[in-house]
Amino acid sequence: MCLKLSEVTDFYHIPQPLYYYRRHSGNLTNEQFEPIRWSQKAINNALKRRGLDSQYELSMQVVAHFTIKSKHRSQKHF
């Protein structure tokens, strides 16, 4: 949606949420890679609409970041 809007108007960052996603176990967006595929398709479609697909192509890298943390809370010092 943001890519399409950017083709017809300017937009500005507002530092507050204007909408929320409702998520539950039945959502299709809970599949891990589905949102990535949707984004890839939206970017490729935007390149085509703008006539830039002959000059540019999308390069994508998916990276996982794992962190192991202690389950114990650290003691607060006052």
N, CA, C and O atoms as a Tripos MOL2 file, in Angstrom:
@<TRIPOS>MOLECULE
protein
  312   311    78     0     0
PROTEIN
NO_CHARGES

@<TRIPOS>ATOM
      1 N           0.8200   -1.1800    0.0000 N.3       1 MET1
      2 CA          0.0000    0.0000    0.0000 C.3       1 MET1
      3 C           0.8760    1.2610    0.0000 C.2       1 MET1
      4 O           0.6090    2.2080   -0.7390 O.2       1 MET1
      5 N           1.9220    1.2620    0.8350 N.am      2 CYS2
      6 CA          2.7780    2.4500    0.9130 C.3       2 CYS2
      7 C           3.4810    2.7250   -0.4120 C.2       2 CYS2
      8 O           3.6370    3.8820   -0.8020 O.2       2 CYS2
      9 N           3.9060    1.6720   -1.1070 N.am      3 LEU3
     10 CA          4.5630    1.8680   -2.4050 C.3       3 LEU3
     11 C           3.6100    2.4980   -3.4110 C.2       3 LEU3
     12 O           3.9970    3.4070   -4.1460 O.2       3 LEU3
     13 N           2.3620    2.0230   -3.4500 N.am      4 LYS4
     14 CA          1.3890    2.5880   -4.3790 C.3       4 LYS4
     15 C           1.0810    4.0450   -4.0310 C.2       4 LYS4
     16 O           1.0090    4.8920   -4.9220 O.2       4 LYS4
     17 N           0.9000    4.3390   -2.7550 N.am      5 LEU5
     18 CA          0.6260    5.7160   -2.3460 C.3       5 LEU5
     19 C           1.7830    6.6410   -2.6800 C.2       5 LEU5
     20 O           1.5660    7.7920   -3.0570 O.2       5 LEU5
     21 N           3.0130    6.1530   -2.5460 N.am      6 SER6
     22 CA          4.1730    7.0030   -2.8140 C.3       6 SER6
     23 C           4.2680    7.4100   -4.2740 C.2       6 SER6
     24 O           4.9700    8.3640   -4.6100 O.2       6 SER6
     25 N           3.5660    6.6930   -5.1450 N.am      7 GLU7
     26 CA          3.5800    7.0430   -6.5680 C.3       7 GLU7
     27 C           2.6620    8.2150   -6.8800 C.2       7 GLU7
     28 O           2.8140    8.8560   -7.9200 O.2       7 GLU7
     29 N           1.7110    8.5070   -5.9950 N.am      8 VAL8
     30 CA          0.7360    9.5580   -6.2890 C.3       8 VAL8
     31 C           0.7530   10.7180   -5.2950 C.2       8 VAL8
     32 O           0.1280   11.7500   -5.5390 O.2       8 VAL8
     33 N           1.4590   10.5580   -4.1840 N.am      9 THR9
     34 CA          1.4690   11.6300   -3.1860 C.3       9 THR9
     35 C           2.7260   11.5340   -2.3220 C.2       9 THR9
     36 O           3.4390   10.5320   -2.3550 O.2       9 THR9
     37 N           2.9810   12.5710   -1.5620 N.am     10 ASP10
     38 CA          4.0740   12.5440   -0.5840 C.3      10 ASP10
     39 C           3.5520   11.9710    0.7180 C.2      10 ASP10
     40 O           2.3710   12.1110    1.0340 O.2      10 ASP10
     41 N           4.4260   11.3260    1.4750 N.am     11 PHE11
     42 CA          4.0420   11.0220    2.8100 C.3      11 PHE11
     43 C           5.1090   11.3160    3.8260 C.2      11 PHE11
     44 O           6.2970   11.4300    3.5230 O.2      11 PHE11
     45 N           4.6270   11.4360    5.0660 N.am     12 TYR12
     46 CA          5.4740   11.8630    6.1680 C.3      12 TYR12
     47 C           5.3150   10.9100    7.3420 C.2      12 TYR12
     48 O           4.2600   10.3050    7.5370 O.2      12 TYR12
     49 N           6.3780   10.7920    8.1120 N.am     13 HIS13
     50 CA          6.3540    9.9290    9.2850 C.3      13 HIS13
     51 C           5.6030   10.6110   10.4260 C.2      13 HIS13
     52 O           5.8860   11.7580   10.7730 O.2      13 HIS13
     53 N           4.6510    9.8980   10.9970 N.am     14 ILE14
     54 CA          3.9370   10.3530   12.1900 C.3      14 ILE14
     55 C           4.3080    9.3770   13.3000 C.2      14 ILE14
     56 O           4.0540    8.1800   13.1630 O.2      14 ILE14
     57 N           4.8960    9.8430   14.3840 N.am     15 PRO15
     58 CA          5.4100    8.9340   15.4110 C.3      15 PRO15
     59 C           4.3270    8.3610   16.3330 C.2      15 PRO15
     60 O           4.4850    8.3590   17.5540 O.2      15 PRO15
     61 N           3.2440    7.8850   15.7530 N.am     16 GLN16
     62 CA          2.2130    7.2100   16.5430 C.3      16 GLN16
     63 C           1.5240    6.1940   15.6490 C.2      16 GLN16
     64 O           1.4220    6.4010   14.4400 O.2      16 GLN16
     65 N           1.0520    5.1030   16.2280 N.am     17 PRO17
     66 CA          0.3900    4.0880   15.4000 C.3      17 PRO17
     67 C          -0.9620    4.5980   14.8970 C.2      17 PRO17
     68 O          -1.7410    5.1850   15.6480 O.2      17 PRO17
     69 N          -1.2170    4.3650   13.6280 N.am     18 LEU18
     70 CA         -2.4980    4.7530   13.0430 C.3      18 LEU18
     71 C          -3.3900    3.5420   12.7800 C.2      18 LEU18
     72 O          -4.5900    3.6890   12.5480 O.2      18 LEU18
     73 N          -2.8110    2.3650   12.8170 N.am     19 TYR19
     74 CA         -3.5840    1.1370   12.6830 C.3      19 TYR19
     75 C          -2.8230    0.0000   13.3420 C.2      19 TYR19
     76 O          -1.6160    0.0950   13.5630 O.2      19 TYR19
     77 N          -3.5220   -1.0550   13.6470 N.am     20 TYR20
     78 CA         -2.9370   -2.2380   14.2640 C.3      20 TYR20
     79 C          -3.3280   -3.4640   13.4660 C.2      20 TYR20
     80 O          -4.3980   -3.5040   12.8580 O.2      20 TYR20
     81 N          -2.4710   -4.4530   13.4680 N.am     21 TYR21
     82 CA         -2.7930   -5.7380   12.8830 C.3      21 TYR21
     83 C          -3.3890   -6.6120   13.9710 C.2      21 TYR21
     84 O          -2.8610   -6.6740   15.0810 O.2      21 TYR21
     85 N          -4.4620   -7.2740   13.6650 N.am     22 ARG22
     86 CA         -5.0120   -8.2520   14.5890 C.3      22 ARG22
     87 C          -4.4380   -9.5950   14.1830 C.2      22 ARG22
     88 O          -4.5980  -10.0260   13.0410 O.2      22 ARG22
     89 N          -3.7770  -10.2490   15.1070 N.am     23 ARG23
     90 CA         -3.1490  -11.5310   14.7980 C.3      23 ARG23
     91 C          -3.7690  -12.6220   15.6590 C.2      23 ARG23
     92 O          -4.0250  -12.4320   16.8480 O.2      23 ARG23
     93 N          -4.0000  -13.7470   15.0420 N.am     24 HIS24
     94 CA         -4.4550  -14.9290   15.7590 C.3      24 HIS24
     95 C          -3.9430  -16.1490   15.0260 C.2      24 HIS24
     96 O          -3.3970  -16.0330   13.9290 O.2      24 HIS24
     97 N          -4.1120  -17.3100   15.6160 N.am     25 SER25
     98 CA         -3.4910  -18.5240   15.0730 C.3      25 SER25
     99 C          -3.9750  -18.8630   13.6640 C.2      25 SER25
    100 O          -3.2690  -19.5590   12.9350 O.2      25 SER25
    101 N          -5.1450  -18.3980   13.2620 N.am     26 GLY26
    102 CA         -5.6650  -18.7080   11.9390 C.3      26 GLY26
    103 C          -5.2130  -17.7630   10.8410 C.2      26 GLY26
    104 O          -5.5220  -17.9940    9.6720 O.2      26 GLY26
    105 N          -4.4940  -16.7100   11.1840 N.am     27 ASN27
    106 CA         -4.0380  -15.7450   10.1790 C.3      27 ASN27
    107 C          -3.0500  -16.3780    9.2070 C.2      27 ASN27
    108 O          -2.1730  -17.1450    9.6040 O.2      27 ASN27
    109 N          -3.2030  -16.0480    7.9440 N.am     28 LEU28
    110 CA         -2.2190  -16.4940    6.9530 C.3      28 LEU28
    111 C          -0.8710  -15.8230    7.1800 C.2      28 LEU28
    112 O           0.1680  -16.3910    6.8450 O.2      28 LEU28
    113 N          -0.8800  -14.6160    7.7480 N.am     29 THR29
    114 CA          0.3800  -13.8900    7.9470 C.3      29 THR29
    115 C           1.2410  -14.5050    9.0330 C.2      29 THR29
    116 O           2.3940  -14.1090    9.2050 O.2      29 THR29
    117 N           0.7030  -15.4660    9.7690 N.am     30 ASN30
    118 CA          1.5210  -16.1250   10.7780 C.3      30 ASN30
    119 C           2.5240  -17.0920   10.1660 C.2      30 ASN30
    120 O           3.4550  -17.5250   10.8450 O.2      30 ASN30
    121 N           2.3510  -17.4310    8.9100 N.am     31 GLU31
    122 CA          3.3660  -18.2390    8.2520 C.3      31 GLU31
    123 C           4.6250  -17.3890    8.1330 C.2      31 GLU31
    124 O           4.5570  -16.2220    7.7500 O.2      31 GLU31
    125 N           5.7400  -17.9570    8.4500 N.am     32 GLN32
    126 CA          6.9600  -17.1700    8.5900 C.3      32 GLN32
    127 C           7.3950  -16.4390    7.3220 C.2      32 GLN32
    128 O           7.8370  -15.2930    7.4050 O.2      32 GLN32
    129 N           7.2860  -17.0530    6.1820 N.am     33 PHE33
    130 CA          7.8340  -16.4270    4.9820 C.3      33 PHE33
    131 C           6.7750  -15.7820    4.0900 C.2      33 PHE33
    132 O           7.1190  -15.1220    3.1090 O.2      33 PHE33
    133 N           5.5290  -15.9550    4.4050 N.am     34 GLU34
    134 CA          4.4800  -15.3710    3.5660 C.3      34 GLU34
    135 C           4.5740  -13.8440    3.4920 C.2      34 GLU34
    136 O           4.4750  -13.3010    2.3910 O.2      34 GLU34
    137 N           4.7590  -13.1230    4.6030 N.am     35 PRO35
    138 CA          4.9070  -11.6610    4.4930 C.3      35 PRO35
    139 C           6.1150  -11.2470    3.6580 C.2      35 PRO35
    140 O           6.0770  -10.2180    2.9840 O.2      35 PRO35
    141 N           7.1690  -12.0260    3.6960 N.am     36 ILE36
    142 CA          8.3620  -11.7210    2.8920 C.3      36 ILE36
    143 C           8.0230  -11.8730    1.4180 C.2      36 ILE36
    144 O           8.4150  -11.0350    0.6060 O.2      36 ILE36
    145 N           7.3010  -12.9300    1.0610 N.am     37 ARG37
    146 CA          6.9020  -13.1180   -0.3400 C.3      37 ARG37
    147 C           5.9880  -11.9940   -0.8060 C.2      37 ARG37
    148 O           6.1230  -11.5210   -1.9350 O.2      37 ARG37
    149 N           5.0680  -11.5620    0.0350 N.am     38 TRP38
    150 CA          4.1760  -10.4590   -0.3310 C.3      38 TRP38
    151 C           4.9630   -9.1800   -0.5690 C.2      38 TRP38
    152 O           4.6900   -8.4470   -1.5190 O.2      38 TRP38
    153 N           5.9390   -8.9120    0.2910 N.am     39 SER39
    154 CA          6.7670   -7.7170    0.1210 C.3      39 SER39
    155 C           7.5690   -7.7900   -1.1680 C.2      39 SER39
    156 O           7.6800   -6.8020   -1.8940 O.2      39 SER39
    157 N           8.1240   -8.9530   -1.4500 N.am     40 GLN40
    158 CA          8.8970   -9.1460   -2.6810 C.3      40 GLN40
    159 C           8.0220   -8.8830   -3.8930 C.2      40 GLN40
    160 O           8.4430   -8.1970   -4.8240 O.2      40 GLN40
    161 N           6.8200   -9.4170   -3.8940 N.am     41 LYS41
    162 CA          5.9040   -9.2170   -5.0160 C.3      41 LYS41
    163 C           5.5140   -7.7450   -5.1550 C.2      41 LYS41
    164 O           5.4510   -7.2230   -6.2690 O.2      41 LYS41
    165 N           5.2520   -7.0730   -4.0310 N.am     42 ALA42
    166 CA          4.8650   -5.6600   -4.0740 C.3      42 ALA42
    167 C           5.9940   -4.7950   -4.6320 C.2      42 ALA42
    168 O           5.7440   -3.8860   -5.4230 O.2      42 ALA42
    169 N           7.2260   -5.0710   -4.2310 N.am     43 ILE43
    170 CA          8.3660   -4.2920   -4.7280 C.3      43 ILE43
    171 C           8.5750   -4.5410   -6.2110 C.2      43 ILE43
    172 O           8.8070   -3.5970   -6.9660 O.2      43 ILE43
    173 N           8.4970   -5.7950   -6.6460 N.am     44 ASN44
    174 CA          8.6490   -6.0950   -8.0750 C.3      44 ASN44
    175 C           7.5360   -5.4490   -8.8970 C.2      44 ASN44
    176 O           7.7910   -4.9350   -9.9860 O.2      44 ASN44
    177 N           6.3110   -5.4710   -8.3880 N.am     45 ASN45
    178 CA          5.1990   -4.8170   -9.0850 C.3      45 ASN45
    179 C           5.4120   -3.3110   -9.1740 C.2      45 ASN45
    180 O           5.1040   -2.7010  -10.1980 O.2      45 ASN45
    181 N           5.9360   -2.7080   -8.1070 N.am     46 ALA46
    182 CA          6.2010   -1.2680   -8.1240 C.3      46 ALA46
    183 C           7.2820   -0.9290   -9.1530 C.2      46 ALA46
    184 O           7.1740    0.0820   -9.8490 O.2      46 ALA46
    185 N           8.3120   -1.7540   -9.2560 N.am     47 LEU47
    186 CA          9.3480   -1.5240  -10.2750 C.3      47 LEU47
    187 C           8.7500   -1.5840  -11.6750 C.2      47 LEU47
    188 O           9.0890   -0.7660  -12.5310 O.2      47 LEU47
    189 N           7.8640   -2.5450  -11.9140 N.am     48 LYS48
    190 CA          7.2250   -2.6580  -13.2280 C.3      48 LYS48
    191 C           6.3380   -1.4550  -13.5180 C.2      48 LYS48
    192 O           6.3880   -0.8930  -14.6120 O.2      48 LYS48
    193 N           5.5150   -1.0540  -12.5300 N.am     49 ARG49
    194 CA          4.6170    0.0930  -12.7340 C.3      49 ARG49
    195 C           5.3930    1.3590  -13.0580 C.2      49 ARG49
    196 O           4.9340    2.1940  -13.8380 O.2      49 ARG49
    197 N           6.5590    1.4990  -12.4640 N.am     50 ARG50
    198 CA          7.3680    2.6990  -12.6680 C.3      50 ARG50
    199 C           8.2820    2.5920  -13.8770 C.2      50 ARG50
    200 O           9.0170    3.5290  -14.1860 O.2      50 ARG50
    201 N           8.2400    1.4500  -14.5640 N.am     51 GLY51
    202 CA          9.0870    1.2560  -15.7360 C.3      51 GLY51
    203 C          10.5550    1.0850  -15.4020 C.2      51 GLY51
    204 O          11.4160    1.3710  -16.2350 O.2      51 GLY51
    205 N          10.8510    0.6290  -14.2140 N.am     52 LEU52
    206 CA         12.2310    0.4960  -13.7720 C.3      52 LEU52
    207 C          12.7180   -0.9440  -13.7620 C.2      52 LEU52
    208 O          13.8730   -1.2040  -13.4220 O.2      52 LEU52
    209 N          11.8550   -1.8820  -14.1300 N.am     53 ASP53
    210 CA         12.2250   -3.2960  -14.0390 C.3      53 ASP53
    211 C          13.3000   -3.7030  -15.0440 C.2      53 ASP53
    212 O          13.9400   -4.7390  -14.8650 O.2      53 ASP53
    213 N          13.5130   -2.9130  -16.0960 N.am     54 SER54
    214 CA         14.5910   -3.2410  -17.0300 C.3      54 SER54
    215 C          15.9490   -2.7440  -16.5180 C.2      54 SER54
    216 O          16.9940   -3.2000  -16.9830 O.2      54 SER54
    217 N          15.9300   -1.8100  -15.5600 N.am     55 GLN55
    218 CA         17.1710   -1.2490  -15.0170 C.3      55 GLN55
    219 C          17.5330   -1.8300  -13.6420 C.2      55 GLN55
    220 O          18.7070   -1.8940  -13.2800 O.2      55 GLN55
    221 N          16.5270   -2.2450  -12.8930 N.am     56 TYR56
    222 CA         16.7580   -2.6880  -11.5150 C.3      56 TYR56
    223 C          16.0900   -4.0360  -11.2700 C.2      56 TYR56
    224 O          15.0800   -4.3800  -11.8840 O.2      56 TYR56
    225 N          16.6890   -4.7760  -10.3590 N.am     57 GLU57
    226 CA         16.0700   -6.0160   -9.9140 C.3      57 GLU57
    227 C          16.2010   -6.0950   -8.4010 C.2      57 GLU57
    228 O          17.1330   -5.5430   -7.8150 O.2      57 GLU57
    229 N          15.2800   -6.7690   -7.7950 N.am     58 LEU58
    230 CA         15.2750   -6.8920   -6.3460 C.3      58 LEU58
    231 C          16.2860   -7.9430   -5.9150 C.2      58 LEU58
    232 O          16.2850   -9.0680   -6.4140 O.2      58 LEU58
    233 N          17.1360   -7.5670   -4.9950 N.am     59 SER59
    234 CA         18.0660   -8.5010   -4.3850 C.3      59 SER59
    235 C          17.6350   -8.6490   -2.9390 C.2      59 SER59
    236 O          17.4820   -7.6560   -2.2280 O.2      59 SER59
    237 N          17.4390   -9.8750   -2.5040 N.am     60 MET60
    238 CA         16.8910  -10.0920   -1.1810 C.3      60 MET60
    239 C          17.7800  -11.0450   -0.3930 C.2      60 MET60
    240 O          18.2910  -12.0260   -0.9330 O.2      60 MET60
    241 N          17.9570  -10.7460    0.8790 N.am     61 GLN61
    242 CA         18.7060  -11.6120    1.7690 C.3      61 GLN61
    243 C          17.8880  -11.7640    3.0400 C.2      61 GLN61
    244 O          17.5720  -10.7740    3.7010 O.2      61 GLN61
    245 N          17.5500  -12.9840    3.3800 N.am     62 VAL62
    246 CA         16.7990  -13.2670    4.6010 C.3      62 VAL62
    247 C          17.7880  -13.7630    5.6380 C.2      62 VAL62
    248 O          18.5190  -14.7250    5.4010 O.2      62 VAL62
    249 N          17.8100  -13.1070    6.7860 N.am     63 VAL63
    250 CA         18.7720  -13.4250    7.8300 C.3      63 VAL63
    251 C          18.0220  -13.7350    9.1240 C.2      63 VAL63
    252 O          17.0940  -13.0160    9.4940 O.2      63 VAL63
    253 N          18.4160  -14.7860    9.7960 N.am     64 ALA64
    254 CA         17.8560  -15.1100   11.1020 C.3      64 ALA64
    255 C          18.8410  -14.6840   12.1770 C.2      64 ALA64
    256 O          20.0520  -14.8360   12.0180 O.2      64 ALA64
    257 N          18.3270  -14.1620   13.2460 N.am     65 HIS65
    258 CA         19.1680  -13.7390   14.3620 C.3      65 HIS65
    259 C          18.6450  -14.4310   15.6140 C.2      65 HIS65
    260 O          17.4850  -14.2460   15.9830 O.2      65 HIS65
    261 N          19.4770  -15.2150   16.2610 N.am     66 PHE66
    262 CA         19.0940  -15.9410   17.4610 C.3      66 PHE66
    263 C          19.9220  -15.4330   18.6330 C.2      66 PHE66
    264 O          21.1170  -15.1740   18.4900 O.2      66 PHE66
    265 N          19.2890  -15.2930   19.7810 N.am     67 THR67
    266 CA         19.9690  -14.8750   20.9920 C.3      67 THR67
    267 C          19.5490  -15.7920   22.1230 C.2      67 THR67
    268 O          18.3630  -16.0810   22.2850 O.2      67 THR67
    269 N          20.5010  -16.2440   22.8950 N.am     68 ILE68
    270 CA         20.1910  -17.0490   24.0780 C.3      68 ILE68
    271 C          20.3700  -16.1480   25.2910 C.2      68 ILE68
    272 O          21.4330  -15.5640   25.5020 O.2      68 ILE68
    273 N          19.3010  -16.0470   26.0880 N.am     69 LYS69
    274 CA         19.3160  -15.1890   27.2620 C.3      69 LYS69
    275 C          19.0650  -16.0250   28.5110 C.2      69 LYS69
    276 O          18.4210  -17.0720   28.4540 O.2      69 LYS69
    277 N          19.5700  -15.5600   29.6100 N.am     70 SER70
    278 CA         19.3340  -16.2020   30.8850 C.3      70 SER70
    279 C          17.8690  -16.0580   31.2650 C.2      70 SER70
    280 O          17.2710  -15.0060   31.0380 O.2      70 SER70
    281 N          17.2990  -17.0750   31.8250 N.am     71 LYS71
    282 CA         15.9170  -17.0130   32.2880 C.3      71 LYS71
    283 C          15.8040  -16.2940   33.6280 C.2      71 LYS71
    284 O          14.7120  -15.9020   34.0400 O.2      71 LYS71
    285 N          16.9170  -16.1270   34.2920 N.am     72 HIS72
    286 CA         16.9140  -15.4820   35.6050 C.3      72 HIS72
    287 C          17.0160  -13.9750   35.4350 C.2      72 HIS72
    288 O          17.8230  -13.4740   34.6530 O.2      72 HIS72
    289 N          16.1970  -13.2800   36.1670 N.am     73 ARG73
    290 CA         16.2500  -11.8160   36.1110 C.3      73 ARG73
    291 C          17.4660  -11.3270   36.8940 C.2      73 ARG73
    292 O          17.8090  -11.8740   37.9410 O.2      73 ARG73
    293 N          18.0900  -10.3150   36.3810 N.am     74 SER74
    294 CA         19.2350   -9.7680   37.1130 C.3      74 SER74
    295 C          18.7100   -8.9690   38.2920 C.2      74 SER74
    296 O          17.6380   -8.3680   38.2240 O.2      74 SER74
    297 N          19.4710   -8.9690   39.3670 N.am     75 GLN75
    298 CA         19.0600   -8.2360   40.5620 C.3      75 GLN75
    299 C          19.2860   -6.7560   40.3280 C.2      75 GLN75
    300 O          20.2940   -6.3370   39.7590 O.2      75 GLN75
    301 N          18.3100   -5.9760   40.7870 N.am     76 LYS76
    302 CA         18.4420   -4.5260   40.6490 C.3      76 LYS76
    303 C          19.1870   -3.9790   41.8660 C.2      76 LYS76
    304 O          18.9310   -4.3770   43.0030 O.2      76 LYS76
    305 N          20.0860   -3.0860   41.6100 N.am     77 HIS77
    306 CA         20.8410   -2.4480   42.6790 C.3      77 HIS77
    307 C          20.3270   -1.0360   42.8520 C.2      77 HIS77
    308 O          20.2530   -0.2660   41.8940 O.2      77 HIS77
    309 N          19.9770   -0.7070   44.0670 N.am     78 PHE78
    310 CA         19.4660    0.6390   44.3300 C.3      78 PHE78
    311 C          20.4780    1.4580   45.0790 C.2      78 PHE78
    312 O          20.2230    2.6210   45.3900 O.2      78 PHE78
@<TRIPOS>BOND
     1     1     2 1
     2     2     3 1
     3     3     4 2
     4     3     5 am
     5     5     6 1
     6     6     7 1
     7     7     8 2
     8     7     9 am
     9     9    10 1
    10    10    11 1
    11    11    12 2
    12    11    13 am
    13    13    14 1
    14    14    15 1
    15    15    16 2
    16    15    17 am
    17    17    18 1
    18    18    19 1
    19    19    20 2
    20    19    21 am
    21    21    22 1
    22    22    23 1
    23    23    24 2
    24    23    25 am
    25    25    26 1
    26    26    27 1
    27    27    28 2
    28    27    29 am
    29    29    30 1
    30    30    31 1
    31    31    32 2
    32    31    33 am
    33    33    34 1
    34    34    35 1
    35    35    36 2
    36    35    37 am
    37    37    38 1
    38    38    39 1
    39    39    40 2
    40    39    41 am
    41    41    42 1
    42    42    43 1
    43    43    44 2
    44    43    45 am
    45    45    46 1
    46    46    47 1
    47    47    48 2
    48    47    49 am
    49    49    50 1
    50    50    51 1
    51    51    52 2
    52    51    53 am
    53    53    54 1
    54    54    55 1
    55    55    56 2
    56    55    57 am
    57    57    58 1
    58    58    59 1
    59    59    60 2
    60    59    61 am
    61    61    62 1
    62    62    63 1
    63    63    64 2
    64    63    65 am
    65    65    66 1
    66    66    67 1
    67    67    68 2
    68    67    69 am
    69    69    70 1
    70    70    71 1
    71    71    72 2
    72    71    73 am
    73    73    74 1
    74    74    75 1
    75    75    76 2
    76    75    77 am
    77    77    78 1
    78    78    79 1
    79    79    80 2
    80    79    81 am
    81    81    82 1
    82    82    83 1
    83    83    84 2
    84    83    85 am
    85    85    86 1
    86    86    87 1
    87    87    88 2
    88    87    89 am
    89    89    90 1
    90    90    91 1
    91    91    92 2
    92    91    93 am
    93    93    94 1
    94    94    95 1
    95    95    96 2
    96    95    97 am
    97    97    98 1
    98    98    99 1
    99    99   100 2
   100    99   101 am
   101   101   102 1
   102   102   103 1
   103   103   104 2
   104   103   105 am
   105   105   106 1
   106   106   107 1
   107   107   108 2
   108   107   109 am
   109   109   110 1
   110   110   111 1
   111   111   112 2
   112   111   113 am
   113   113   114 1
   114   114   115 1
   115   115   116 2
   116   115   117 am
   117   117   118 1
   118   118   119 1
   119   119   120 2
   120   119   121 am
   121   121   122 1
   122   122   123 1
   123   123   124 2
   124   123   125 am
   125   125   126 1
   126   126   127 1
   127   127   128 2
   128   127   129 am
   129   129   130 1
   130   130   131 1
   131   131   132 2
   132   131   133 am
   133   133   134 1
   134   134   135 1
   135   135   136 2
   136   135   137 am
   137   137   138 1
   138   138   139 1
   139   139   140 2
   140   139   141 am
   141   141   142 1
   142   142   143 1
   143   143   144 2
   144   143   145 am
   145   145   146 1
   146   146   147 1
   147   147   148 2
   148   147   149 am
   149   149   150 1
   150   150   151 1
   151   151   152 2
   152   151   153 am
   153   153   154 1
   154   154   155 1
   155   155   156 2
   156   155   157 am
   157   157   158 1
   158   158   159 1
   159   159   160 2
   160   159   161 am
   161   161   162 1
   162   162   163 1
   163   163   164 2
   164   163   165 am
   165   165   166 1
   166   166   167 1
   167   167   168 2
   168   167   169 am
   169   169   170 1
   170   170   171 1
   171   171   172 2
   172   171   173 am
   173   173   174 1
   174   174   175 1
   175   175   176 2
   176   175   177 am
   177   177   178 1
   178   178   179 1
   179   179   180 2
   180   179   181 am
   181   181   182 1
   182   182   183 1
   183   183   184 2
   184   183   185 am
   185   185   186 1
   186   186   187 1
   187   187   188 2
   188   187   189 am
   189   189   190 1
   190   190   191 1
   191   191   192 2
   192   191   193 am
   193   193   194 1
   194   194   195 1
   195   195   196 2
   196   195   197 am
   197   197   198 1
   198   198   199 1
   199   199   200 2
   200   199   201 am
   201   201   202 1
   202   202   203 1
   203   203   204 2
   204   203   205 am
   205   205   206 1
   206   206   207 1
   207   207   208 2
   208   207   209 am
   209   209   210 1
   210   210   211 1
   211   211   212 2
   212   211   213 am
   213   213   214 1
   214   214   215 1
   215   215   216 2
   216   215   217 am
   217   217   218 1
   218   218   219 1
   219   219   220 2
   220   219   221 am
   221   221   222 1
   222   222   223 1
   223   223   224 2
   224   223   225 am
   225   225   226 1
   226   226   227 1
   227   227   228 2
   228   227   229 am
   229   229   230 1
   230   230   231 1
   231   231   232 2
   232   231   233 am
   233   233   234 1
   234   234   235 1
   235   235   236 2
   236   235   237 am
   237   237   238 1
   238   238   239 1
   239   239   240 2
   240   239   241 am
   241   241   242 1
   242   242   243 1
   243   243   244 2
   244   243   245 am
   245   245   246 1
   246   246   247 1
   247   247   248 2
   248   247   249 am
   249   249   250 1
   250   250   251 1
   251   251   252 2
   252   251   253 am
   253   253   254 1
   254   254   255 1
   255   255   256 2
   256   255   257 am
   257   257   258 1
   258   258   259 1
   259   259   260 2
   260   259   261 am
   261   261   262 1
   262   262   263 1
   263   263   264 2
   264   263   265 am
   265   265   266 1
   266   266   267 1
   267   267   268 2
   268   267   269 am
   269   269   270 1
   270   270   271 1
   271   271   272 2
   272   271   273 am
   273   273   274 1
   274   274   275 1
   275   275   276 2
   276   275   277 am
   277   277   278 1
   278   278   279 1
   279   279   280 2
   280   279   281 am
   281   281   282 1
   282   282   283 1
   283   283   284 2
   284   283   285 am
   285   285   286 1
   286   286   287 1
   287   287   288 2
   288   287   289 am
   289   289   290 1
   290   290   291 1
   291   291   292 2
   292   291   293 am
   293   293   294 1
   294   294   295 1
   295   295   296 2
   296   295   297 am
   297   297   298 1
   298   298   299 1
   299   299   300 2
   300   299   301 am
   301   301   302 1
   302   302   303 1
   303   303   304 2
   304   303   305 am
   305   305   306 1
   306   306   307 1
   307   307   308 2
   308   307   309 am
   309   309   310 1
   310   310   311 1
   311   311   312 2
@<TRIPOS>SUBSTRUCTURE
     1 MET1         2 RESIDUE 1 A MET
     2 CYS2         6 RESIDUE 1 A CYS
     3 LEU3        10 RESIDUE 1 A LEU
     4 LYS4        14 RESIDUE 1 A LYS
     5 LEU5        18 RESIDUE 1 A LEU
     6 SER6        22 RESIDUE 1 A SER
     7 GLU7        26 RESIDUE 1 A GLU
     8 VAL8        30 RESIDUE 1 A VAL
     9 THR9        34 RESIDUE 1 A THR
    10 ASP10       38 RESIDUE 1 A ASP
    11 PHE11       42 RESIDUE 1 A PHE
    12 TYR12       46 RESIDUE 1 A TYR
    13 HIS13       50 RESIDUE 1 A HIS
    14 ILE14       54 RESIDUE 1 A ILE
    15 PRO15       58 RESIDUE 1 A PRO
    16 GLN16       62 RESIDUE 1 A GLN
    17 PRO17       66 RESIDUE 1 A PRO
    18 LEU18       70 RESIDUE 1 A LEU
    19 TYR19       74 RESIDUE 1 A TYR
    20 TYR20       78 RESIDUE 1 A TYR
    21 TYR21       82 RESIDUE 1 A TYR
    22 ARG22       86 RESIDUE 1 A ARG
    23 ARG23       90 RESIDUE 1 A ARG
    24 HIS24       94 RESIDUE 1 A HIS
    25 SER25       98 RESIDUE 1 A SER
    26 GLY26      102 RESIDUE 1 A GLY
    27 ASN27      106 RESIDUE 1 A ASN
    28 LEU28      110 RESIDUE 1 A LEU
    29 THR29      114 RESIDUE 1 A THR
    30 ASN30      118 RESIDUE 1 A ASN
    31 GLU31      122 RESIDUE 1 A GLU
    32 GLN32      126 RESIDUE 1 A GLN
    33 PHE33      130 RESIDUE 1 A PHE
    34 GLU34      134 RESIDUE 1 A GLU
    35 PRO35      138 RESIDUE 1 A PRO
    36 ILE36      142 RESIDUE 1 A ILE
    37 ARG37      146 RESIDUE 1 A ARG
    38 TRP38      150 RESIDUE 1 A TRP
    39 SER39      154 RESIDUE 1 A SER
    40 GLN40      158 RESIDUE 1 A GLN
    41 LYS41      162 RESIDUE 1 A LYS
    42 ALA42      166 RESIDUE 1 A ALA
    43 ILE43      170 RESIDUE 1 A ILE
    44 ASN44      174 RESIDUE 1 A ASN
    45 ASN45      178 RESIDUE 1 A ASN
    46 ALA46      182 RESIDUE 1 A ALA
    47 LEU47      186 RESIDUE 1 A LEU
    48 LYS48      190 RESIDUE 1 A LYS
    49 ARG49      194 RESIDUE 1 A ARG
    50 ARG50      198 RESIDUE 1 A ARG
    51 GLY51      202 RESIDUE 1 A GLY
    52 LEU52      206 RESIDUE 1 A LEU
    53 ASP53      210 RESIDUE 1 A ASP
    54 SER54      214 RESIDUE 1 A SER
    55 GLN55      218 RESIDUE 1 A GLN
    56 TYR56      222 RESIDUE 1 A TYR
    57 GLU57      226 RESIDUE 1 A GLU
    58 LEU58      230 RESIDUE 1 A LEU
    59 SER59      234 RESIDUE 1 A SER
    60 MET60      238 RESIDUE 1 A MET
    61 GLN61      242 RESIDUE 1 A GLN
    62 VAL62      246 RESIDUE 1 A VAL
    63 VAL63      250 RESIDUE 1 A VAL
    64 ALA64      254 RESIDUE 1 A ALA
    65 HIS65      258 RESIDUE 1 A HIS
    66 PHE66      262 RESIDUE 1 A PHE
    67 THR67      266 RESIDUE 1 A THR
    68 ILE68      270 RESIDUE 1 A ILE
    69 LYS69      274 RESIDUE 1 A LYS
    70 SER70      278 RESIDUE 1 A SER
    71 LYS71      282 RESIDUE 1 A LYS
    72 HIS72      286 RESIDUE 1 A HIS
    73 ARG73      290 RESIDUE 1 A ARG
    74 SER74      294 RESIDUE 1 A SER
    75 GLN75      298 RESIDUE 1 A GLN
    76 LYS76      302 RESIDUE 1 A LYS
    77 HIS77      306 RESIDUE 1 A HIS
    78 PHE78      310 RESIDUE 1 A PHE
